[in-house]
Every structure is written in structure tokens, then in C-alpha cells.
Amino acid sequence: MPLLRRARAAAVVTALLAGGCLAASLPAGAEPVVVVAEPGCIQPGPTLRYLVVFPRGTTPASAEAEIGTACGFTTVYYPEIAVAVATSPDPSFLKLIGPDRAYSAQAERTGKRAEKRKKDETELLSASGISSRAAEQWDMDLIQAPEAHLVSTGSKSVVVGVLDSGVDPNHPELADALAPELSAGCLTGQPDQAAAAWSPTTSAHGTHVAGTIAAANDGRGVTGVAPGVRLASVKVVDDDGYILPEYAVCGFMWAAAKNMTITNNSYFVDPWLFTCQNEPGQSVVYEAVKRAVDYASSRNVLNVAAAGNNGVDLTRPGHDTASPTNAAEPRSRGVDASCVMLPAQLPKVVGVSSVSSTSTKAGYSSYGLGAIDVTAPGGDQRDKPGCVLSTVPSGYDYSCGTSMATPHASGVAALIASTHPEADAASVGKMLNAQAKTVACPADYDLNGTGVQDAFCTGYSEYNSFYGHGMVDALAAVTN
């Protein structure tokens, strides 16, 4: 029996859409395709979404056929990386398609756990007003952004994709920088360019990140690191605060398709703080996200990501006490070298740690020799003035975290790309590292005065586990 039957009757298509049976939205002028479930498939629900990894080179027709045979429906297939997003109401789907090839993060969120909203890792502190707040932007002073702006504010040919919770298109500081035609929502795993799909709903996080990168240099409010570049809002955070793997895959693939220069990733992929390559399900997530990141890199996109706020050595964490992030009571589990934080610890991704206004690693910032490439100001939540001031849909707010450090690095990378338009992504990343200001390991890292070191910095002055190659430098980006 064929998996796909074509139907021209609009009434039939409408009925199937209402029942959730159409595999994907149709391009304009395309003939409607009705997906019919295989005989013997059952539909007791709930309908779950799956990430499915195929052998490289698998054709779209073959991928859809395999998904259909396993009682599923294809939402989107990315042939460049042989990864699909599919849905199925049949509980046998995972077994039929192969548990080593598919994973459903949604399955972790059934029952009571579906009520659990992920805690925002950053803290917003009110800061209203539209007068200039430049005096409060200690973070920009730390990376010499005001001096850099006297030379260059960046080029409109450079686009930074903000993979986050959405960017407010109406904020006066961001309206000129935001490119709606390059923006998309990824909360089904398939890009949706409707404004409602990429605009913020429950979180100000993405708007805050966007302001740090490119808030207008207009004498009011705040100014971003690279106010002359463009931004794309790529929504990968759902209303419960989660970044499921299919969202991230979609985000990286969209950035590649739209030839973005840089992506800013102030998150880790849920539901595992550390995704283990050797564990069923998690190996699927690792492979899918890595393929998407590698593909974006091959399309000349520089990916910059946060190290996370768990204060652990990413290269030897020992235990993971935060996973799955949507469980009522996350369990403690041992983790080894096969377990990494996605996407920050992937090859070709710039990992960013956070420092306070004293240029000392923030206590919450994760670290690790080889995991951190550069550091940037992200603030310290114990001291309100130490947090980073930026845009939010309601105006301006302070926030702290590696989420705030990362857009500083992305902004400096955007200035480098603007200054060197001939440079490819790899070269921009190398210049970001080479131009960073050396920050040596602290002689004493006892933040709370207990007489006990809170973490141990390893490496040498020019490259160490706390700060990588050092502090990003906006002035060097436009003059070196």
C-alpha cells in the first residue's frame, strides 16, 4: 500500500489538517499531499514529536517512507544532515523506527511533569526609563565597546541570529536592527516565518540578549556591542522555558539556510544538562545537534554558545544533578567524558564563560580547559550593580549569567566580521581568540571568604580553564 496518496479536494485536505494528519505545511502552488497511516497502526495518543536520525544520504522519499511505515508522520526532513522531525500517536513508533535512531523529548514531559516550567537561569532586576543608561554599562567599558564605536559600529551585511526566546520587534532600540525576513520560530522543529512564531511570549531573555549585541547607538537607553549589524530572531525556547533538541536543530539549519554570519546560543539543549553520547536517546540528540552545528559551520556560520550557570568543570563534571530538567525530581547520575553540554562543547562552537565587573570568573559560571574559548562580562547575581543592563519588551532590565556573557562575544565577533568582510567563519573565530585580552588564573578563588577555593583554574596565562584565550575585545576587533 502506498504511504502517500494525493488528493485535490480541498475539503479532504481541510479535514485531515483538523485531524493533524498532514505531514507538513505546503509551499505555495503545491499539490496537497494526504498522509494515510499504515494498516495496523493505532492512535491512542498522546501524539508525540520525535527527532529521527537517518544514515547520511537518505533521500526525503526514503525518510518519509520509513517514518510512515513506523506509524509516524513527517513534520520536516533536513536532507543536508539526514535528520527528521516526526510525530506519532502510536506508542509503538519508537520501537518500530528504532530506539537507537529516534528520541522524543516530549515523552519526558507527560503526566505531572508536563506542569513543570523550567526555571529561568537568569534574574531580571527592574531598570525602567528611556534616558541614556551608558553610565550603567560597565560591561561595555570592560570590553572597550565605547572606544570601538568611535571607529565602527558594524556592518549591515553582518547578521547575528539570536537563537533564543524571541526578540521584541517593537522595541525602539532593536526595530532598525531586526530583520523580520530572516526570522523564524522553530517550536515544531520546522521553521515558521510568521511574526507570531518568532516574537517573544513568556520570556524577555531573547530581547535582553539581542540588546547586548545590537541595541541602537542613539543616545538613549543602552547601546549594544555592534549596533550597526542586523539581527534575526530565531525562536528556540518554548513557553515553558525549554530548548528541546528539535528546536535547536531547526535553529541551526535556518541560520545556515539564510546565510547568517553568527548565531548566539545562550542556552543548553534540554532535557539533559549533559548529553551522553553512549546512552540511548541521548546519542540521537547528540548526533542530530552535532550534524546541524557542523552543517551551519560548513555554510560559514560562526556559532557562539554559553558555558552554563552550574559552576562545574565541563571537562570533568563527575555528576549531573539537574537532568532531566523537566522531571519533578531530577536524579543524580554519574557522567563521563562522553557527556557534554550542547551546543557549547561541540567542536567548531565558541564556548563563553562569564566574569563579574572585577574580571573574575562569576561563581555560577561553568568552566573547563578546552571547553572555554573566551570570556565576557555576564555579572554576578549577588551584587545588583554587577548585572548586565539591556533591553526587554517592557523597557530595560538587569540580568546575570553566561547567557549575558555570550552576546558580548557574539557582538565582538560581529565587529570582526564587519571589519574583515572577506574572512570566513573559522577565521573570525580565530581572530576572536587571538584578539582577546589575556586574563590569568586568579591566585586565590575563595569568593565567599571561607578559606576554601571555590574552583580550581588550570592552564596558563594565555589559555586557561576559567577564561580560555581571555576577555573579548571590541576595540581590537575594529582596529587590529
VOTORDO-804609 format. One record per residue: x, y, z of N, C-alpha, C in turn; residue in three letters. Coordinates in steps of 0.1 Angstrom, whole numbers, plus 5000, padded with zeros to 4 digits. Each point is the difference from the previous one (the first is absolute). Layout:
XYZXYZXYZALA/...
END
This chain:
500949885000499150125000500950125000MET/499850104991500850125000499850085013PRO/501150075004500050085012499350134998LEU/500150054988499550144997498949984989LEU/498950065003498950014989499750154998ARG/499950034987499850144997498550024998ARG/499650125006498650044999499950144996ALA/499150034991499950144996498850075007ARG/499149935006498950055006500350095013ALA/499750124999500350095012499449955012ALA/498849954999499249965012500749885007ALA/500649914992500749895006501350055007VAL/500750094994501250055006499750075013VAL/498950085000499650085012499749905011THR/499349894997499649915010501249935006ALA/501049974991501249935005500950105008LEU/500050134996500750095008499450015014LEU/498750005001499350015013500449885009ALA/500249894993500449885008501549985002GLY/500850104995501449995002500749904991GLY/499549974988500549894992500950054989CYS/500150134998500850054989501450015004LEU/501049954993501349995004500750135003ALA/499850104991500650125001499350114992ALA/500250135003499450104993500450004986SER/499250044991500349994985500550134995LEU/501049994991500450124993498950054991PRO/500150134997498950064992500049944986ALA/498849964996499849944987500249854999GLY/500449945012500349865000498749925001ALA/500049884994498949915001499949945014GLU/498850015006499949945014500349865000PRO/500749965011500449865002499349955013VAL/499249904998499349945012500849885005VAL/500350005013500849895005499049905007VAL/500149884996499149895005500849915008VAL/499649975013500749915009500049864994ALA/501149935003500149864996498949915006GLU/499649904994499149915007500649945012PRO/499249985010500549955013500550105010GLY/500250134995500450105010498950045009CYS/500350025012499050045010500250145004ILE/499050075005500150145003499350035014GLN/500549945010499450045013500550135006PRO/501150064994500550125005500849985013GLY/500750105005500050134994501050004988PRO/499750104991500950024989501350065005THR/501149934998501350055004500950044988LEU/500950095002500950044990501449935002ARG/500649964989501249925001501150074991TYR/501249995004501250034992500549874995LEU/500249994987500449874994501250024991VAL/501049925003501350014993500149884990VAL/500350034987500249914989501449994996PHE/500449894993501350004994500250124990PRO/501150055000500350124991499749954985ARG/499450094993499749974986498649954998GLY/499249975011498749964999499150104992THR/499349964990499250094993498750045008THR/499450124997498850035006498949904999PRO/499949944988498949904998500349875009ALA/501249965001500349895008499850025015SER/500350125004499850045014498650005003ALA/499250074992498550005002499449875000GLU/500549914991499449864999500349935013ALA/501250015005500449935013499150055011GLU/499950135001499250065011498549954999ILE/499550004987498649964998499849855004GLY/501049924996499949855004500049985015THR/500750095007500049995015498850075006ALA/499050034993498850075005500250145004CYS/500950074993500250145003499850094988GLY/500050135002499850104990501150105000PHE/500650034989501150094999499650145001THR/500650075009499850155001501050074991THR/501249965001501150064991501149904999VAL/500750004989501249924998501150094994TYR/501150005007501250084996501049904993TYR/499949994986500849914993501550035001PRO/500350125002501550045001500749935012GLU/499249965010500649945012499349875003ILE/499049964992499249875001499449995014ALA/499350115004499350005013498650054997VAL/499049935007498650044998499450035014ALA/498950074999499150025011498749944997VAL/499549915008498849924997499150005012ALA/498749974997499149995011499349864998THR/499549955012499249874999499249995013SER/498749964998499249975012500149855004PRO/500849934992500149855003501249985009ASP/499749935012501149985010501149904995PRO/499749944988501049904995501050074990SER/499850134998500850074990501549985003PHE/500450035013501449995003500649874997LEU/499349895004500449874998500149964985LYS/499050054992500049974986501150074992LEU/500250135004501050084992501449965005ILE/500149965012501349965006500450095011GLY/500149965013500350085011501450064999PRO/500949954992501350054999500050114989ASP/498950034994499950104989499150115003ARG/499249995011499050115002499950025015ALA/499550135003499850045014498950105001TYR/499249995011499050105002500250075013SER/500450135000500250075012498650035006ALA/499050014991498650025005499649885009GLN/500549884998499649895008500450015015ALA/501050095002500550025014499050105007GLU/499150064992499150105006498649965001ARG/499749875002498649955001499650005015THR/498749995003499549995013500350135008GLY/500449985013500250125009501250084995LYS/500949944993501250074996499750114990ARG/498949984993499650104990499750135006ALA/499750015013499750125007501250085004GLU/501249935000501250065004500650104990LYS/500150135004500650104991501550015004ARG/500850014990501550015003500350135006LYS/500750005011500450125007501050084991LYS/499750134998500950094993501350015007ASP/501149974993501350005007500550145002GLU/499450104995500450145002499050075009THR/500350115005499250085009499850144995GLU/498850044998499750144995499850095012LEU/500650124999499950105010499650134994LEU/498950065004499450114993500950114998SER/499950064988500850124996499350074989ALA/499050085004499150074990500750134996SER/499450064990500550134996500550004985GLY/500050124994500550004986501250104998ILE/500450065011501250094999501249914998SER/501250064997501249924998500349935013SER/500349874998500549915012501449964998ARG/500850074992501349964996500949995013ALA/499750095010500950005012499849875007ALA/498949924998499849885007500549884992GLU/500550024988500549894992501549975002GLN/500349965012501449965004500549894991TRP/499149924995500349894992500650044987ASP/499550114994500550054987501350075002MET/500250075012501350065003501149895001ASP/499649885006501049905002500549944987LEU/499250004990500549954987500450114990ILE/500050125005500450124992499050024988GLN/498749985002499050024989499950154997ALA/499950095010499850144996501250054991PRO/501249965003501150044992499949944986GLU/499649884999499849934987499050084992ALA/498950055006499050064992500550134994HIS/501050065005500650124993500749964987LEU/500349874998500649954988498949944991VAL/499249915006499049934992498949945009SER/498850004995498949945008499549874993THR/500749964990499749884993499350024987GLY/499949904992499450014986498649934999SER/499150064993498749944997500149874993LYS/501149974994500249874993500249895009SER/500350035013500249895010498749985007VAL/499649875001498749965006500349915012VAL/499550035012500249925011498649935003VAL/500049875000498749935003499949985015GLY/499050055006499849995015499149885002VAL/500649885002499349885003499650005014LEU/498750045003499650035013498550005002ASP/499550085009498550005003499250104991SER/500750064990499350104992500550145003GLY/500050084990500550145001498850094998VAL/499850105009498950094998500250094988ASP/499149994990500250084988499650145001PRO/499450045011499550135002500850085010ASN/501149945005500850085009500850114992HIS/499950125004500750114992501549984999PRO/500649935009501549984999500349894990GLU/499049924996500349884992499350004987LEU/499050094998499249994988500850024987ALA/501050085000500850034988501049884997ASP/500449935010500949894999499349874996ALA/498849985004499449874998499549984986LEU/500349884994499649974987498949895000ALA/498850054999498849905000500149894989PRO/500650044989500049914989501049885002GLU/500950025010500949905004499749935013LEU/498950035006499649955012499049884999SER/500049915010499149894999499849945014ALA/498949935002499749925012500349864997GLY/500649935010500449864998499449905010CYS/498850045005499549925011499249874996LEU/500049984987499549874995501149924994THR/501250065000501149934993500150044985GLY/499050084995500050054987499950155000GLN/500850074993499950155000498750064996PRO/499550095008498850074997500350155000ASP/499850074989500450144999498950105004GLN/498949955005498950095005500650085012ALA/499750135000500550085011499749945014ALA/498849955001499649945013500849885004ALA/500649944990500849885003501450035006ALA/500550124996501450045005500050125010TRP/498850055003500050115010499949945014SER/500550075010500049955014498649995005PRO/499849915009498749985007500150005015THR/500749905006500149995014501350045006THR/501050034991501450025005500650134993SER/500750085009500750114995501449974996ALA/500449885002501449964999500650034986HIS/499349964989500550034987500250144997GLY/499150095005500050144997501250065008THR/500349955012501150055008501349964992HIS/500149884995501249964993500250084988VAL/498950034992500150074988500550155002ALA/499650065011500450135004501550015002GLY/500549905007501550005003500749994987THR/499549934990500749994987499950134992ILE/498850054998499850114990499050105004ALA/499750035013499250125003500550134994ALA/499150084995500450124992500950095008ALA/500950064993500950115005499450134998ASN/498950035008499150114997500050105012ASP/500949995010500050095011498949985010GLY/499349894999499049975011500149865003ARG/499549975012500049865004501449945000GLY/500249884994501349944999500549994986VAL/501249974998500649984987500749865000THR/499849934989500549864999501550014996GLY/500649884999501449994996500250034986VAL/499049964991500150034986498750054995ALA/499750135003498750064996499750014986PRO/501149994991499850014986499749884993GLY/499949885006499849874993498549975001VAL/499649904993498649965000499849885009ARG/498749985004499649895009498949924993LEU/500149875003498849914996499549935013ALA/498750005002499449945011499749854996SER/500749915006499749854998499649945013VAL/498749985001499449965013500249855002LYS/500849965010500349865003499649975015VAL/499450105007499649985014498550005000VAL/499449895006498550005000499550075012ASP/498750015002499450085010500249945014ASP/500549885001500349945013501550015003ASP/500750074991501450035002501049894995GLY/499549904993500949894996500550034985TYR/501249944998500650004987500249854996ILE/498949954994500149864997500949984987LEU/500649884999501049994989499550034986PRO/498749974997499550034987499950154997GLU/499850085011500050144998501450054996TYR/501149955007501350044997500549964986ALA/499649884996500449954987499450104990VAL/498750035001499350094991500750135000CYS/500450055012500650145000501350004992GLY/500949905002501350004993499849984985PHE/499049924996499749984986499550124994MET/499150085007499550124995501150114998TRP/500950005010501150104999500949974988ALA/500249874997500849964989499350034987ALA/498749984999499250024988499950154997ALA/500150095010499950144998501350075000LYS/501149925000501450054999500350105010ASN/499649975013500350095011501550005003MET/500550105005501450015003500449935013THR/499250025010500249955014498749955006ILE/500049905008498949975009500450025014THR/499150065008500250015015499149905007ASN/500649915008499349895006500250015015ASN/499150085007500150025014499149895007SER/500349884999499249895005500849875000TYR/499449895006500549874997498749924996PHE/500349904992498949924995499449915010VAL/498750015003499249915009499749874994ASP/499749905008499750005014501249965008PRO/501249994994501249955008501050115001TRP/500450035012501150105001501349954993LEU/500349885002501149934993499449894991PHE/500150014987499549904991501149904997THR/499749875003501049905000499949924986CYS/501150004993500149944987499749855001GLN/500349935011499949865001498749955006ASN/499050095002498849965006498950004990GLU/499149904999498950004990499250135001PRO/499550054989499250125000500950125000GLY/500950015010500950115001501050004988GLN/500449884996500949994989499350064987SER/498749984999499350064989500050155000VAL/499850055012500050155002501450054996VAL/501049945006501450054997500350004985TYR/499749894993500349984986499250114992GLU/498750025003499250094992500550145002ALA/500250045013500450145002501450024994VAL/500949905002501450024994499950014985LYS/499249924993499950014986499550144996ARG/499050055007499550144997501050105002ALA/500850005011501150095002501049994990VAL/500449884997501149984989499550054987ASP/498749984997499550054987500150165000TYR/499550065011500050145000501450064999ALA/501049935006501450044999500549994986SER/499649894993500449984986499450114991SER/498950065004499450104993500550145004ARG/501150005007500650135004499350075011ASN/499449935010499450065011500949975012VAL/500350115008500749985012499049995012LEU/500149895007499149975011500650035014ASN/499450095008500550045013499049955010VAL/500549945011499149945010500450025014ALA/499150015009500250025014500549875007ALA/500950025010500649885007499049955011ALA/499050085003499149955010500250065014GLY/499049995008500050075013500149905012ASN/500649884998500049905010501349995008ASN/500950094997501350015007500849885000GLY/500049924990500749874999501150004990VAL/500949915002501149984990499349914989ASP/499850064988499349934990500849884995LEU/501350005001500849894995500149885010THR/499650025012499949895010499050035011ARG/498750004996499050045009499749905011PRO/500349874997499849905010498649955002GLY/499150095003498649975002499150114994HIS/498949964995498950094995498849985009ASP/499750115007498950005009498850084996THR/500050044987499050094995499249944989ALA/500249874996499349944989499149885004SER/498949984992499550094990499450135006PRO/500250114993499750135005498550015003THR/499249924993498550015002499449905009ASN/500949935007499549905010499650065013ALA/499049945007499650065012501250005010ALA/500849895000501249995008501149954992GLU/500850094994501149954992500949915008PRO/500549894993500849915007501550034999ARG/500849955009501450014999500649894992SER/500850024991500649894992501550044998ARG/500849904999501450024996500150034986GLY/500950094996500250034986501549994997VAL/500449964988501449994996500350084988ASP/501149984994500550084989499150004988ALA/499149904999499149994989498850095001SER/499950075012498950085003500450154999CYS/499350084992500350144997498850085001VAL/500250135003499050104999499850054986MET/498849994994499750044987499450145000LEU/500450084990501049984990501450055004PRO/500250055012501350075003501249914998ALA/499949875003501249925000500249924987GLN/499250044990500249944987501250064993LEU/500749934991501150064992499450114991PRO/500850104998499750114991499050095006LYS/499749995014499150095007500950085010VAL/499950135000500750095009499349995014VAL/500749945010499449995013500450135009GLY/499050055007500250135007499749995015VAL/501050045008499850005014499650155004SER/499750015013499550145005500950055011SER/500250134999500850075011499150115006VAL/500450045012499350115007500750134996SER/499750115006500550134997501550015004SER/500549915008501449995004500849914991THR/499449964989500749914990500449865006SER/499249965011500249875006498949914996THR/500349884998498949904996498950015010LYS/498850014995498850005008499849865007ALA/499650005012499949875007499249904993GLY/498950054994499149914993500549954987TYR/501050064994500449974986500749875000SER/499649914991500749884997501350034993SER/500949915000501350024995500649874995TYR/501349994996500649884996501150024989GLY/501149955002501150014991499749934987LEU/499950084989499649954987498550024997GLY/499250025011498650034998499750154998ALA/500850085006499950154999500950064990ILE/499550074991500950074990500350145004ASP/498950085004500250135005499150035012VAL/500250115006499150045011499550144997THR/498950045007499450134998499250045012ALA/499650135002499350045012498649944999PRO/499649945011498649955002499450035013GLY/500950065009499550045013499949905011GLY/499750045012499949915011498750035007ASP/499149905002498750025006500050055014GLN/501149985007500150045014500150155001ARG/500350074990500250155000499250064989ASP/499050075003499150064989500750084990LYS/500950105005500750084990500949924991PRO/500349875004500949924992499349944988GLY/498750005000499249934989500150094987CYS/499649944989500150064987498650074997VAL/500150134996498850074996499849994985LEU/498849964996499649994986498550024998SER/499649984987498650024996499249885004THR/498750035004499049895001498750064994VAL/499049924998498850064993499450125008PRO/500150005013499450115008500950125001SER/501249994995501050115001501449955001GLY/500550015013501449965003500049935013TYR/500949905001500249925012501449965002ASP/500449975012501249935003499849855000TYR/501149934996499949865001501549945001SER/500149895006501349945002500149864994CYS/501249954996500149864996501049994988GLY/500449884997500749984988499250034987THR/498750005002499150044989500350154996SER/500450085010500350144998501450024995MET/500949915004501450014995500149964985ALA/499249904996500149954986499750114990THR/499050085001499750104990501150114999PRO/500850025010501150094999501049944991HIS/500349875001500949934991499550004985ALA/498749984999499450004987500150144993SER/499850105009500150144995501450034995GLY/501049965008501450034996500349924987VAL/499549874999500249934988499350074988ALA/498950065002499350074989500850124996ALA/500750075009500950114997501149954992LEU/500649895003501149944993499649974986ILE/498849934998499549974987499750124992ALA/499650115006499850134993501350064995SER/501049995009501350064996500749924990THR/499849865000500649914990499049934992HIS/499350074991498949934993500449884991PRO/501349994998500549894992500249875008GLU/500050025013500349895009498949905001ALA/500349875000499049905002499849985015ASP/499049915004499649995014501249955008ALA/500749904995501149955008501150115003ALA/500250084990501050115002499550105010SER/498750035000499450105009500249945015VAL/499749875001500249945013501450005005GLY/501049984991501450005003500450155004LYS/499550104993500350135004499450045013MET/498849955003499350025013500949955011LEU/500649894999500949945010501350085000ASN/500650034989501350064999500050145006ALA/498950074998499950145004499550015015GLN/499649895006499650015014501150045009ALA/499650085011501050045010500349895010LYS/501249975002500449905009499550025014THR/499449905006499550015014500649885007VAL/501050025008500749895007499149945011ALA/500349875003499349945011500250085013CYS/498950015008500150075013500949935009PRO/500850075008500849945010499249945012ALA/498850065002499149965011498650014994ASP/499349895001498649994995499149965011TYR/500050075011499149985011499050115000ASP/498949994993499150104998499250045013LEU/499749915008499250025012500850015013ASN/501350014999500950025012500049895010GLY/499849874996499949895009501449945002THR/501050044992501349945001500149884991GLY/499049974992500049884991499850054986VAL/500849954991500050044986498649954994GLN/499350094993498749964995500149934986ASP/501150014994500349934987501550014998ALA/500549914991501550014998500250024985PHE/500850114997500350044987501249934995CYS/500049944988501249934995500350064986THR/501349964996500550064988501050105003GLY/500250104990501050115002499450134997TYR/500750115001499450134999499350024987SER/500649964989499450034987498849914996GLU/499949885007498949914998499749925012TYR/498950015006499749935012498549965001ASN/499749935010498749945002498950105004SER/500450115006499050105004499650094988PHE/501150054993499850114990500349964986TYR/500449884997500549974987501150084995GLY/499850064988501150094995499950145006HIS/499050035008499950135007498750074997GLY/500050135004498850094999499950054985MET/498849994995499750054986500350155000VAL/500450054989500550144999499450064988ASP/499050095002499350074989500950104992ALA/500950075007500950094994500949934991LEU/500649895004500949934992499349944987ALA/498749975002499249954989499950104988ALA/500050135003499950104989501350074996VAL/501149975007501250074997501149904997THR/499949875003501149914999500149954985ASN/
END
